[in-house]
Amino acid sequence: MNFPEYFVIGLFSAGLIFLGAFAPDAPQEQKTVTARDTVYTFQKDISPLLQSNCKPCHFPGGKVYDKLPFDDYKTVVSLGKKLNTRLKQKKQQAIINRWIEFGVKE
């Protein structure tokens, strides 16, 4: 084969690929939402997580509530990933890390 034949075969192949991408019966890529895509918030996700793991000590009436109140958004934000030392489950730590990664949404 010489150059013009390679050129024509290349154009033909590119055309088939292009048409295949826009064919109506071509399977469409489906985006699945995973836990990794989730944006967590303090009120909806973080506060209940801390209440289930850090109560009563870090909540009203607890012995360290005056120093580290975990119902206070600012306190929790200031601790950041240090909260992971209190959370033993990897899933809970991942929630905290994701919350921080997405800008500690209130």
Secondary structure by P-SEA (a helix, b strand, c coil): ccaaaaaaaaaaaaaaaaaaaaccccccbbbbbcccccccccccccaaaaaaccccccccccccccccccccaaaaaaaccccccccccaaaaaaaaaaaaacccc
